[in-house]
């Protein structure tokens, strides 16, 4: 759900004309994306949102077991050449970069912006951004490897959103509405780039109450 929250915040900022989905990463974070054939001038925020940027998956190196800062995650990804730009390739690195864009443009971490814009208006009392990387409040989701060989309790990466199972909406509609019916992201923005994508993620997630 972290990506859903970040995407909602980015769409809000676009609707407020504080950024454009056509902006390049360099327009907001000059020099961040450089190396191994990558250049921030050629990567748009829309490409980050839709996993078509070509940025490599940093957790392929860390295996999700080593806490890293956002900048460290990006540096790890930039040691790998880009995938085919314009083609869907799931990568957590995309949303790490978007989180840094949110902080650069608002002066607040994406966690603070998500709390203010989404969590508080929707009264998601069981949702938080744990500072400690070792535990989540119960009940919470559990993670299973796609091949079924491994099962482990969810451990949030630094700054990731943690939520109790009852707060996870069965449908995305609640995220598009705020308090008193105010929309957290307009339908037009939310649907603008919506299209089905192939399921290629290596990890499948399931919530168990």
N, C-alpha and C positions, 0 to 999 in steps of 0.2 A: 504493500500500500504506500510505501514511501514515495515511489515514482508518481503515483496518482496525485499525491499531495503537492509534490514539486511541480508537476505539470499544471495543476490548477492555479498555483501561485503565478507561474510564468504566464499563463493565459490571462490572468487578472491584470498583470503588469502590462501586457500587450493591449488589453482593452482600455487601460488607463493611459495609453500612448507613452509609457515610460520605456518601452522597448518594442521592437518589431520582430516577428518570427523570421523575417528575411535578413535580420542583422547577422553579421558574421561574429564569431567568437572574438575576433580581434577588435571589433567595435566596442566591446565591453571589457575584455581581458587581454589587452595587447601583449603579445609575446608569450602567453601561457602555453599555447599549442604550437610547438615547434619541435621538429626532429623526426628522423626515420621516414621522411616523405610527407609528414603532416605539416599543415600551415593553417593557422587560425583564420586567415583571410578567406579560405575556401570552405570553411565549415560554418553552416548557419545554425541558428537556434532551432529552426524547424527540423533540420537534420538530426540534431541531438534528441529532440522530442520523439522522433519517429525511428530512432536507431538506424539511421542511414548515413551517419557521419564517417564511417570507416574506422573510428577509434577502437582500439583493441580492448578486450576485457581484462582489466587489471587483476581481477581475482583468479585468472588463469595462472598467474604467478604466485599469488599469496594463498590460493586455495580457500580464501575466506576465513582463514584462521589467524591471520596477523593483522592487528589493528593498525591502520594507516590514516594519516591526515588526507584531506582532499588533494592537496598539492602533491603529496607523495604518491597517491593513487594515479594522478595524471602523469607524473614522471614515469611511473612503471609502465603505463599504457604506451607512452611515447617511445619506449625502447623497441616496440614492434612496428613493422610497416603497416600502413592502412589497408583495411579490407576494401573491396570494391565500393566506392562511394555511390550512393543512390540505391544500393541494395540493402534490404533489411538484414542486420546482423546484431542480435541482442548484445548489449554491452552496458554494464553498470557505470562505466566511465562516462557515458553520455550524461547521466543524471548527476554524477559528481560535478561535472563542469557546470551544469545548469544551476546547481546549488550555489556554486561560487559566483555565478552571474547574479543570482538573486541577492546575495550578500553585497556584491559590488554596487548594484543599482539601488538598494534600499538602505544600506548601512546596517542591516540586521541579518543574522543567520536565517537560512530557510526555515529552520525549526521555529524561530520566533515569529516569522511571517505566517507560517502555517498555523501556529497557535492562534494568532490574532485574526486571520482571515477565514479559517476553516474550523479548527477544533473548538474555539470558544463560541462562535455563532451557532454551530450545530450541537453544542453541549455534549461533546464526546468525552464524557467524564472518565472513561476508561482508557483514553488515548494519551500517550506521552512520548517524549523523546528522551529515553534513559541516558544519563551521563555515564553510568557504569556499563561496561561491555559484557558483564557476566550473568545478568539475570533479567527476566521480564516478569511482570505481574501475572498471576494466574486468574482466569484461564487465558492461554495464549496459543498461537499457532505453533505447529511442529513442522520440521522440514524432513523430506525424504528424498534420497537420491533417485534419479529417474530409473535406474536399473534395479531399484529395490534392495540393493545390498547394504545400504547404510540408513540409519535413522538417528537423528540427534535433535536435542532441544535447540530451539532457535536462540542464537546469540546475536544481538544487534551490533553492527559495526558502529564506530564512533559517530554519533550524531544522527543515527537512524531512528525512525519512528517506531515505537513499540505500542501495540494496542491489545486490549483484551478482546476476546472473540466476540463478545456481544456488541462491540462498537464497530465491527467490520460490516459495512452495508452490503446486503445481498445484491443490491443494484447500485449503479453509480449515481442515480438520480439525486440522492441527498447531498452529494458533494457539489452539485450544481445549484443548490439553494442555500441561502443563508438565513439568519434570523429574520422573522417577520416577512418571509417570502422573498427577501433580497437575494438575488442570484450571486453566487460566489464566482461564477464564470458564465458568460452568456452562452446560450445554445449555439449561436453562430460561431463563436470562437471554438467551443468544444467540438463541434461537428466539422469544422473547416477542413481538417486534414484526416478525418476519421476514415480508415479503410482497414480491411482485414489483413493480418500479417501471418506468415507461417509460424507455427510454434517450434522454435529451434532451441529454446532455453534448455540447458542441461539439467536443471533442477526443477522439480514439480513441488508446489507448495499446497498444503492442505491444512485447514483449521480444524482442530479437534477440541470441542468444549471440555 
